[in-house]
Amino acid sequence: MRVRFTGGPIVLAETVIEDGSVTAEDGIIVAIGEDGRTKDVEFDLAGRSLMPGLVDLHGDAI
């Protein structure tokens, strides 16, 4: 299954994409970009930041 996250900043190692998207397929990130509408399952981040690959061990985001 493909899932696409949109609607918030995407924080990467060297840059921040202010209005980006991250697409994952079977739990693996397959695309990070500034746009690209698809027919995937889509989640609106509603302004929350997404940091691909980061694991929040502290739990502030919960």
N, C-alpha and C positions, 0 to 999 in steps of 0.2 A: 504494500500500500504506500502511496505517495502522500506526504503531508507537507503543506506550505504554511509558513509563519510570516505574517505581514503586519504592517501598521505601527512599527516602532523602530527605534534605532538598533542597528546590528553592530555590536562592538567586536572588532577584529583586533589582531595583535598590533597592527600598524595604522589602523584607520577606523573611523566610525562612519557607517553608511546611515544617514539620518532617516531615510524612509526606504528601507530595504526589505528583502525577503530571504528566507532560508527554506530550501526544499530538502526534505529527507525522504529516502525510500528504504523501507525495511530497516529503519533505525540508523541508517547511515546518511550523513549529509552529502547530497549530490550536487547542490547548486547554492551559491550565495550571490545575490545581485541586487540591483537597484529597482528592478521591475520584472515583468514577464508573467502576465496573467496565464494561469493554467486551469485545468479542470480538476486539479487535485483537491483533496480535503484541505480546507483553508481555515486557519486560526488567526483572528485579529488580536494582535498584541496590545491594542488599546493604549499605546504610548509607553508600554513597559519595554525595558531594554532586553535584548536577546544576545547572549554571549556564547556562540557555538563552541562546544568542547569544554566549557567551564562547568565544574561541578561545585555547587554551593554546599560545602560541608557545615557551614555555620548555621544556616537556616533562616537568615534575615528575610528571604523572599517568601517564606511560607506564611 
